[in-house]
Structures are given as C-alpha cells and as structure tokens.
Amino acid sequence: MVVLAASVLTKTGKVLVSRQFVDMPRIRIEGLLAAFPKLVGTGKQHTYVETENVRYVYQPIEALYIILVTNKQSNILEDLDTLRLLAKVVPEYAPSLDEEGIGEMAFEIIFAFDECLSLGNKENLTVAQVRQYCEMESHEEKLHKLVLQSKMNEAKDVMKRKATEIEKSKIEKGKFQTGAYSSISGPRRSESGFGDINISSSGSGFGSGSGFGLNTESIDSFSSKSKDRPAASAKAPPKGLGMQLGKKTQKTNQFLESLKAEGEVIIEDVQPSAVQSKSVLPPTDPITVTIEEKLNIIVEKNGALRNFDLQGTLSLQILNQDDGFIQLQIENRDMPGLSFKTHPNINKDLFNREQIIGLKDPNRPFPTGQNDVGLMKWRIQKMDESSLPLTVNCWPSVSGNETYVNIEYEASDLFDLQNVVISVPLPALRDAPTVNQIDGEWRYDARNSSLEWSILLIDHSNRSGSMEFVVPPADQSAFFPISIKFAASSTYSDVKVAGINSLKGATVPKYSQRVQLITDSYQVV
C-alpha cells in the first residue's frame, strides 16, 4: 500500500519529472506513464483511473498533470491528500508551470517529493515545512558567506577608489594639455619624436613624424597612461589597504564572538548580503519586466489605520538593442484612487487610450543594458483597515513580578505572505525572555533589545497565529512600536504585462516578469 512513483507530465504525455519510491526498471515506469494520456478521457471529472495492475491518481494544473502511480490496494483518500500536497509544492519551486519552468527546477522538485513521501508513504508535513527542510540552513555557511561578501565589498571599494583616482588624473592631464602644443619645450618635442619612431609599426618612422600633431596626442596619451600607473599605485597605500584588512579581521572576530555568545545574531547581517548577491545575478531572459509595490503603513494600537501609502513602479530591462523595438500591453485591477504616471518619453495618448507602453518615437529602441529603466509608477493612499495584508495585536499584562505579553496576528486572504518577521521591542533585559508558546520561530536580539517572531509562509493554512512570552515588569509602552516585514508575490493593483508587441515585424523575444509586494515601513504604534 505505497506510492510507486510521483510524476509531472505535460498534457501531451511528455515526462518532465518522475520520482520512483520502489525498485522499478526504467522501461517499466516509462511504459506506465506513456499509457496514462490514453486512459484519461476528455470531459470527465474523475481524479483517478485504474488499469489491471496500477491506479493513476492525478490532478491537472494548467498545462501539466501531477500523477501518483499506486497499486490498486492503496488508500485512495490518503493518495488524494498526498496529491494535494504535491500540487501545492510544485508551484512553490517552479517559476512557471510549463515545460521550461519544471525543467529548470527539476532537482529541487525531486528533493521536495522526497520530503513529502518516505519509501512511498506520506509524511505529515505542510508546504512551509517542506521548504524549510529543503533549504537546510547552516550557521557556518551563513558566516562563511558573510566573510566572502565582506571581502567582495572591500574589493569593490578599492576598485571604485582607484577608478576615481584615475579619472581625476585624466581630467587634470586634459586641463594641463589644453594649449600645451604652443608652449611645449624643445627637449620635450625631441622626446615625442623619439616616441614616434618607436611606436610606428611601419618602416617610415619619420614619415609618420610629419603628422606631428596627431602623433603628439598619441604619445601624450601613452605617456599619461604610463605616468598614471605609478601615480595610482603610489596613492593606493595611503588609502589604507593594510588597515582595511585589519578592520575586516576585527569585524570577523566580532561576528564569531557574537555567534558563540548569542546564537543567531549574525542573521541580521547575512540577509542584506544575500539580497545583494541575488541582485548581481545576470538575467536569463532577453527582456525582464519588474513590477514592485512598496508599503508604508502605520497602525495604532487599537487597530485604527493612521497612514496607508503604496507606491508602485514598473521597470524594464533589455539586454540586446535589437529587442528594444517593442511595446508593452498593460493590464491592472480597477481600483478607486489608482492613477498612473508614465515616463516623459512614453506616448501618453497611446497609454491612456489602449494601456500600451511605447516610446513617442517608434523608430527608437528602449534603452538596453544591465540596469532597469523605470517606465511607469503609481500610488494608492485611500484604503481602510480591511485592506491591510496583516494586522498585529499586542496585549501586555503585569502579574506579580512578571509581564505576560501575548501577540497575535491575522492575515488577509488577499495575499500569501513570505518571510514574515514581527519585531517587538523589549525593555533592557539581562537574559533572553521566556517564550511559552509560539506559532513559528523566535530569536532574541540582545544588541537591539528586541524579540523577532519569524513565520516562513502565511497562507490559507495559517491565516492567524499567536505568541506568548514573559519578561520582568515593564510599562506597556516599552513593547511599541512593533515593526513588520514581509514579501508577497502579488500586488494590490495587479499590474502585469499581458503581452509584448514587436514593432519590427520580427518574432517577439522571450520575456519574464518579476512581481513583488514588499514593506518599506510597517509599524504598529
């Protein structure tokens, strides 16, 4: 009574991912999966189909099938529960539910299947637990990455300083050379003539010397480069490379001491470096559209909304200039108070009439390169308490020589929130607070005297949660303001690119969209 295999197929029958949980030859599983598309009838509402030897339990997701191949004696209810879990796990890892998206994350999906099923039997896990187990976080690895990131940042700083020095020396050299031809001395001219003979690759060195003004510029640029090199190297040591290395070692020692003394204190410093490392990854698609909304929210203790400010941006990144002759078809949710502002170079009449983003001059391409180009922005301010993605209530109560603090959150059905961190300030403490109950994980930050409550994922399975901890007697105001951070893969305005039109008549290049909702400042005061 076990699951024989868990597979992901296209609706045409092509196998994308398959994980077997019993000893089975490849030709056997290929034969079973090849027979499946012929057994599925059109227009039927069944979620399983049986043959003489096995049972297929399946669920369609867009253009794919997620299939469990089981024996006929297996528990169909348990198989359906397992299938629902796999149907939630696959979209968590695949960037898109198509052949390319599944192939890109094939190994991650197989690892997730192994967490969901052990020897063919279902494990009682949630999607958040599967993701947590697959990540396998390591403090030593984070510390190692932190040290590497510190070295990279130092190298970048040194490169920037040297580039600035070289640029300044070139500017000073250019100012010095203005009108220098008329005031150049005799020995200097003979030196330049000598340089002409050496640099010339042809046999007529003096013939090239007849164009003396041109060769003087080449010699000047050559001599300025040779003179700039020792100037840069001579200026570099006073900038304190040795001292920088010492600072790095001292900083690393401090992180090591903090790690030993406070456990996870270094996580605060690792997260920004991880974001930086992601930001420098080269894009994989010729065109990338980034849609981002930032929240600035202030909620009072009693739940009243004091301030709601949402600012959204749509930016475009194009790698090749040939792909820049395009127009973007935009779609969005109809919301009161939602207004768009486009870049001055965008055809506003075309956008207002058809919601198409295109340049005023269709013969010009969009800018290309590694940097995003902002095309449109929007803002929403008139919202009420029911539109908040997450509400947090704090209830401190003093009992004897202790203060019991109960905190609860309630999440809206509008979004699935990721990497939620609720930071509660604490009075000055000698030891970490005592946590009696928590839905998620917690960490005590001794340096900032705060307690961080972390929830990896808030979805329909955990729209509400609570935490209780105990500290010495303190005033209620000591636990405010509460700061909240999270991210979501959908937005309020639901702005998206419905399609791209090519103005040159060629095939439309492949493009991808990055959509996220993040918090800039979210506080309960």
C-alpha positions in Angstrom: 0.0 0.0 0.0 2.6 2.5 -1.1 3.0 5.1 -3.8 5.1 3.6 -6.7 6.0 6.9 -8.4 5.2 10.6 -8.3 5.5 12.3 -11.7 4.9 15.6 -13.6 3.7 15.2 -17.2 2.6 17.6 -19.9 -0.9 17.0 -21.3 0.7 15.6 -24.4 2.3 12.8 -22.3 5.9 14.1 -22.1 7.5 13.2 -18.8 9.2 16.2 -17.1 9.9 14.8 -13.6 9.4 11.4 -12.1 10.5 10.1 -8.7 10.2 6.3 -8.0 9.9 5.1 -4.4 10.2 1.3 -5.1 12.7 -0.7 -7.2 11.4 -0.4 -10.7 13.2 -0.6 -14.0 13.2 2.5 -16.2 11.3 0.8 -19.1 8.6 -0.2 -16.6 7.9 3.4 -15.4 8.2 4.8 -18.9 5.6 2.3 -20.1 3.2 3.2 -17.2 3.5 6.9 -17.8 3.2 6.5 -21.6 -0.1 4.7 -21.1 -1.6 7.4 -18.9 -2.7 10.0 -21.6 -4.6 7.4 -23.5 -6.6 6.4 -20.3 -7.7 10.0 -19.4 -10.9 10.8 -21.1 -12.0 14.3 -22.1 -14.7 16.0 -20.2 -14.6 13.6 -17.2 -14.4 14.9 -13.6 -12.7 11.8 -12.1 -9.3 12.3 -10.4 -8.2 8.7 -10.8 -8.1 6.0 -13.4 -7.3 2.3 -12.9 -5.8 -0.4 -15.0 -5.3 -4.1 -14.4 -2.3 -3.6 -12.1 -2.0 0.0 -11.0 -4.0 3.1 -10.2 -3.3 6.6 -11.5 -4.3 9.4 -9.1 -3.9 12.7 -11.0 -4.6 16.4 -10.8 -4.4 18.8 -13.7 -2.5 22.1 -13.1 -2.7 24.5 -16.1 -0.9 22.6 -18.9 0.5 19.8 -16.7 -0.6 16.7 -14.9 0.7 15.7 -11.4 0.3 12.0 -11.1 0.7 9.4 -8.4 1.1 5.8 -9.6 0.0 3.4 -6.8 -1.0 -0.2 -6.5 -4.8 -0.9 -6.5 -4.7 -1.8 -2.8 -3.6 1.7 -1.7 -5.8 4.0 0.3 -7.4 6.4 -2.2 -8.1 9.0 0.4 -4.5 9.1 1.6 -3.4 9.3 -2.0 -5.6 12.2 -2.7 -4.2 14.0 0.4 -0.7 13.3 -0.9 -1.6 14.6 -4.3 -2.9 17.9 -2.9 0.3 18.4 -1.0 2.4 17.8 -4.2 0.1 20.2 -6.1 1.0 22.9 -3.6 4.7 22.1 -3.6 5.3 22.2 -7.3 4.2 25.8 -7.9 6.4 26.8 -4.9 9.5 25.8 -6.7 8.7 26.1 -10.4 8.9 29.7 -11.7 6.3 28.9 -14.3 4.0 25.9 -14.7 5.3 24.8 -18.1 8.0 22.5 -19.5 10.8 25.0 -19.2 9.9 26.1 -15.6 9.7 22.4 -14.4 13.0 21.5 -16.1 14.8 24.5 -14.6 13.9 23.4 -11.0 13.7 19.6 -11.6 16.2 18.7 -8.9 14.5 20.9 -6.3 11.1 19.4 -7.1 12.6 15.9 -6.7 14.0 16.8 -3.3 10.6 18.2 -2.3 8.9 15.0 -3.4 11.4 13.1 -1.2 10.3 15.2 1.8 6.6 14.6 1.1 7.0 10.9 0.6 9.2 8.5 2.5 9.5 5.0 1.0 6.2 5.6 -0.7 4.3 6.7 2.4 3.1 10.2 3.0 4.7 12.4 5.6 2.5 14.7 7.7 4.1 18.0 6.5 3.0 21.4 5.4 4.3 23.3 2.4 6.2 25.7 4.7 7.9 22.7 6.5 8.9 21.1 3.1 10.6 24.4 2.0 12.3 24.7 5.4 13.7 21.2 5.3 14.9 21.6 1.8 16.7 24.8 2.5 18.9 23.2 5.2 20.2 26.4 6.7 23.6 26.4 8.3 25.0 29.0 10.6 28.6 28.1 9.5 27.6 28.5 5.8 26.0 31.9 6.5 29.1 33.1 8.4 31.3 31.9 5.5 29.1 33.7 3.0 29.2 36.8 5.2 33.0 36.8 5.3 33.1 36.3 1.5 30.7 39.2 1.0 32.8 41.4 3.2 35.9 40.6 1.0 33.9 41.3 -2.1 32.6 44.7 -0.8 36.2 45.7 0.2 37.5 44.8 -3.3 34.7 46.8 -4.9 35.5 49.8 -2.7 39.2 49.6 -3.6 38.2 49.4 -7.3 35.9 52.4 -7.1 38.6 54.5 -5.3 41.2 53.6 -7.9 38.8 54.3 -10.8 38.0 57.7 -9.2 41.8 58.5 -8.9 42.5 57.5 -12.5 39.5 59.6 -13.7 40.7 62.6 -11.7 44.2 62.3 -13.0 42.9 62.1 -16.6 40.9 65.3 -16.1 43.9 67.1 -14.6 46.0 65.8 -17.5 43.4 67.1 -20.0 43.4 70.6 -18.4 47.2 70.7 -18.4 47.3 69.7 -22.1 44.9 72.5 -23.2 47.1 74.8 -25.3 50.2 72.8 -24.4 51.3 72.3 -28.0 52.3 76.0 -28.4 54.2 76.0 -25.1 55.9 72.7 -25.4 59.7 72.8 -24.9 62.5 71.6 -27.3 63.6 68.6 -25.3 60.0 67.6 -24.9 59.5 67.7 -28.7 62.5 65.6 -29.4 61.3 63.1 -26.8 58.0 62.9 -28.6 59.7 62.5 -32.0 61.6 59.6 -30.5 58.4 58.1 -29.3 57.0 58.4 -32.9 59.8 56.2 -34.3 59.4 53.6 -31.6 55.7 53.4 -31.8 55.3 53.4 -35.5 54.8 49.9 -36.9 55.8 50.8 -40.4 59.4 51.3 -41.7 58.9 55.1 -42.4 59.1 56.3 -38.9 59.9 59.9 -39.9 57.1 59.8 -42.5 54.7 59.4 -39.6 56.5 62.2 -37.9 55.3 64.6 -40.5 51.9 64.4 -38.9 53.4 65.7 -35.6 50.2 67.0 -34.0 48.4 63.7 -34.3 51.4 61.6 -33.1 51.9 64.0 -30.2 48.3 63.2 -29.0 49.0 59.5 -29.2 52.3 59.9 -27.4 50.7 62.1 -24.8 48.0 59.5 -24.1 50.6 56.8 -24.0 52.8 58.8 -21.6 49.8 59.8 -19.5 48.9 56.1 -19.1 52.4 55.2 -18.1 52.5 58.1 -15.7 49.1 57.4 -14.3 50.1 53.9 -13.3 52.7 54.8 -10.7 50.5 57.7 -9.5 47.6 55.3 -8.8 49.9 52.7 -7.1 51.6 55.4 -5.1 48.3 56.8 -3.9 46.8 53.4 -3.1 48.8 52.6 0.0 47.8 55.8 1.9 44.2 54.8 1.4 44.8 52.1 4.0 44.6 48.7 2.4 46.5 47.3 5.3 44.2 49.0 7.8 41.2 47.7 5.8 42.4 44.1 6.2 42.8 44.7 9.9 39.3 46.1 10.1 37.9 43.1 8.2 39.7 40.7 10.6 38.4 42.6 13.6 34.9 42.6 12.2 35.1 38.8 11.5 36.2 38.2 15.1 33.3 40.2 16.4 30.9 38.1 14.3 32.5 34.9 15.6 32.1 36.1 19.2 28.5 37.2 18.6 27.8 33.7 17.1 29.2 32.0 20.1 27.5 34.3 22.6 24.1 34.9 21.0 23.5 32.1 18.5 21.8 33.7 15.5 22.7 37.3 15.9 24.6 37.3 12.6 21.4 36.6 10.7 20.6 40.3 10.5 23.9 41.0 8.7 23.6 38.0 6.4 20.2 38.9 4.9 21.3 42.2 3.2 24.3 40.4 1.7 22.1 37.7 0.4 19.9 40.3 -1.3 23.0 41.9 -2.8 24.2 38.6 -4.1 20.8 38.0 -5.8 20.7 41.5 -7.3 24.0 40.9 -9.2 22.9 37.7 -10.8 22.7 38.2 -14.6 19.2 38.0 -16.1 18.4 34.8 -18.1 15.8 36.3 -20.4 16.3 38.9 -23.2 13.6 41.1 -21.6 12.8 41.3 -17.9 9.8 43.3 -16.5 9.9 44.1 -12.8 6.7 45.2 -11.0 7.2 46.2 -7.4 4.9 47.8 -4.8 6.2 49.2 -1.5 4.1 49.7 1.6 4.4 52.5 4.1 1.8 51.7 6.9 1.2 53.0 10.4 -1.4 51.3 12.5 -2.4 52.4 16.0 -2.6 50.0 19.0 -6.4 50.0 18.8 -6.3 48.8 15.2 -7.1 52.2 13.6 -5.3 52.9 10.4 -3.3 56.1 10.7 -1.4 56.1 7.4 -1.5 53.9 4.3 0.8 54.8 1.4 1.5 52.4 -1.5 4.0 53.3 -4.3 4.4 51.1 -7.3 6.9 51.0 -10.1 7.2 49.2 -13.4 10.7 48.9 -14.8 12.2 47.3 -17.9 15.5 45.6 -18.6 16.5 44.7 -22.2 19.8 43.0 -22.9 20.0 43.4 -26.7 19.3 46.5 -28.6 17.6 44.6 -31.4 14.9 43.6 -28.9 14.3 47.2 -27.9 11.7 48.0 -30.6 8.7 46.8 -28.6 5.5 47.9 -26.9 4.1 46.6 -23.7 0.4 45.8 -23.2 -0.6 46.5 -19.6 -3.4 45.1 -17.5 -4.4 46.1 -14.0 -7.2 45.7 -11.4 -9.8 48.5 -11.4 -9.3 50.3 -8.1 -10.6 53.6 -6.8 -7.8 56.2 -6.4 -5.4 54.3 -8.6 -3.6 56.6 -11.1 -0.6 56.0 -13.3 2.3 58.3 -14.3 4.5 57.4 -17.2 8.0 58.4 -18.2 8.2 61.7 -20.3 9.5 59.7 -23.3 6.4 57.4 -23.2 3.5 58.0 -25.5 0.8 59.1 -23.0 -2.0 59.2 -25.5 -1.4 55.6 -26.5 -1.2 54.6 -22.9 -4.4 56.4 -21.9 -6.3 55.1 -24.9 -5.2 51.5 -25.1 -3.0 50.9 -22.0 0.1 50.3 -24.2 3.5 51.5 -23.1 5.5 52.6 -26.1 8.0 55.3 -26.9 6.9 58.6 -28.5 9.3 57.9 -31.4 8.6 54.3 -32.5 11.9 54.3 -34.5 13.9 54.5 -31.3 14.5 51.4 -29.2 14.2 51.2 -25.4 17.5 51.6 -23.5 19.5 48.4 -23.1 22.0 47.2 -20.6 22.2 45.6 -17.1 20.2 48.4 -15.4 16.5 48.6 -15.1 14.7 51.6 -16.7 11.7 53.0 -15.0 8.7 53.3 -17.3 5.7 53.8 -15.0 4.8 54.5 -11.4 1.6 54.7 -9.4 0.3 55.4 -5.9 -2.6 54.4 -3.7 -3.4 56.1 -0.5 -7.2 55.8 0.2 -7.5 52.4 1.8 -9.2 51.2 5.0 -8.4 48.7 7.7 -9.9 45.8 5.8 -7.3 46.2 3.1 -4.3 45.6 5.4 -2.4 42.4 4.5 -1.5 41.7 8.1 -2.8 43.0 11.5 -0.9 42.5 14.7 -2.3 43.0 18.3 -0.1 43.2 21.4 -1.6 42.6 24.9 0.9 43.1 27.7 -0.3 42.4 31.3 1.6 42.6 34.6 1.1 39.7 37.0 3.2 39.9 40.2 6.9 40.2 39.3 6.4 39.3 35.6 4.8 40.8 32.5 3.0 38.4 30.2 2.9 39.6 26.6 0.5 38.0 24.2 0.8 38.9 20.5 -1.4 37.6 17.7 -1.6 38.2 14.0 -4.3 37.9 11.5 -3.6 37.8 7.8 -5.9 38.8 5.0 -7.0 36.4 2.3 -5.6 38.8 -0.4 -2.0 37.7 -0.2 0.2 34.7 0.8 3.0 36.4 2.8 6.6 35.1 2.8 9.5 35.6 5.2 7.3 37.4 7.8 9.3 39.0 10.6 7.5 40.7 13.5 10.0 42.6 15.6 8.8 43.6 19.2 11.0 46.0 21.2 11.8 44.9 24.7 12.9 46.7 27.9 16.6 46.3 28.9 17.0 42.7 29.9 19.8 40.7 31.4 18.7 37.4 29.9 16.5 36.4 26.9 12.7 36.4 27.5 10.9 33.2 28.3 8.7 32.1 25.3 5.8 30.0 26.5 4.0 29.4 23.2 4.7 30.4 19.6 3.4 29.6 16.1 6.7 29.8 14.1 10.2 30.6 15.3 11.7 33.3 17.5 15.1 35.0 18.1 16.3 37.4 20.7 18.4 40.2 19.5 20.4 41.3 22.6 22.1 44.2 20.8 18.9 45.9 19.8 16.9 44.5 22.7 14.1 43.1 20.6 12.3 39.8 20.0 11.9 38.7 16.4 9.0 36.4 15.6 9.5 34.7 12.2 7.0 32.9 10.0 8.3 31.4 6.8 5.0 31.4 5.0 1.5 32.6 5.8 -1.1 31.1 3.5 -4.6 29.6 3.9 -3.4 27.0 6.4 -2.2 29.6 9.0 -4.0 32.9 8.5 -3.8 33.5 12.3 -1.2 32.8 14.9 -0.1 33.8 18.4 2.9 34.0 20.6 3.3 34.4 24.4 6.5 35.4 26.2 7.4 36.6 29.8 9.7 39.4 30.8 10.3 41.3 34.1 7.7 44.0 35.0 7.6 46.8 32.3 5.4 49.5 31.1 3.1 48.7 28.1 4.7 51.4 26.0 8.0 49.5 26.1 6.7 47.0 23.6 5.9 49.5 20.9 6.4 50.4 18.1 6.2 46.9 16.5 7.9 46.6 13.1 6.7 44.2 10.5 8.5 42.9 7.4 7.2 40.6 4.7 7.1 40.0 1.0 4.4 38.7 -1.4 4.4 37.5 -5.0 1.2 39.5 -5.9 0.3 43.2 -5.7 -2.7 45.4 -4.8 -3.1 46.9 -8.3 -2.4 43.5 -10.0 -0.4 45.4 -12.7 1.0 43.0 -15.2 2.3 42.8 -18.8 -0.3 40.9 -20.8 1.9 40.8 -23.9 4.7 42.4 -25.9 4.3 43.7 -29.4 7.3 43.8 -31.8 7.5 46.9 -33.9 10.0 45.5 -36.4 7.8 42.6 -37.5 10.2 40.0 -36.1 9.3 37.3 -33.6 8.6 38.6 -30.1 11.5 37.9 -27.9 11.1 35.9 -24.7 10.4 37.9 -21.6 9.8 37.3 -17.9 8.0 39.2 -15.2 9.1 39.7 -11.6 6.2 40.8 -9.3 6.6 41.5 -5.6 5.0 43.4 -2.8 7.4 44.4 0.0 7.3 46.6 3.1 9.2 49.8 3.2 7.9 50.7 6.7 5.1 48.8 8.5 4.6 49.7 12.2 2.1 49.3 15.0 2.5 52.3 17.3 
